[in-house]
Structure formats: C-alpha cells, structure tokens
Amino acid sequence: MIKFIQNIGEYFSSNYFDEDFTSKVLSKTGYAAEDIKEFNKKYLH
C-alpha cells in the first residue's frame, strides 16, 4: 500500500517544485490530504 519514491539523483528544474506541487502529488497518489495527515500522525512525531 505504501510506496516511496526512490531517490536516484535525478536533476529537477527549479520550477518543478512550484506552489501546486503538493496538490499534483496527491492527485497522482489517489489519497486525500486528510489521509496523509492521518498517516503522518501514526508514523511521524
């Protein structure tokens, strides 16, 4: 269920991480922002 992005050292242009980055990532995962918050509560303190 949980998939992590493998860091392979690729270069990302400066505009890759724009103000819409979070919403773009969430739209690709299929999870809602609230789901991510619940995950963070369990594993990140």
C-alpha positions in Angstrom: 0.0 0.0 0.0 2.7 2.5 0.9 5.1 3.3 -1.9 8.1 5.5 -1.5 9.9 7.4 -4.3 13.4 6.1 -4.9 15.9 8.9 -5.0 18.2 8.1 -7.9 19.9 11.5 -8.1 17.9 12.9 -11.0 18.1 16.7 -11.5 14.8 18.6 -11.2 14.5 22.0 -12.7 13.8 25.0 -10.4 10.1 25.2 -11.5 9.4 21.6 -10.7 8.6 22.3 -7.1 6.1 25.1 -7.6 3.1 26.1 -5.5 1.0 23.3 -6.9 3.5 20.5 -6.2 1.6 19.1 -3.2 -1.7 19.0 -5.0 -0.2 17.4 -8.1 1.4 14.7 -6.0 -1.8 14.0 -4.0 -3.7 13.8 -7.3 -1.3 11.1 -8.6 -1.5 9.0 -5.3 -5.2 8.8 -5.1 -5.2 9.8 -1.4 -6.9 12.9 0.0 -4.9 15.4 2.1 -6.7 14.2 5.2 -5.5 10.6 4.6 -1.9 11.9 4.5 -2.4 13.8 7.8 -3.6 10.6 9.4 -0.6 8.7 8.1 1.7 11.3 9.5 0.1 11.2 12.9 0.8 7.5 13.1 4.4 7.5 12.0 5.8 11.0 12.3 6.0 12.6 15.7 
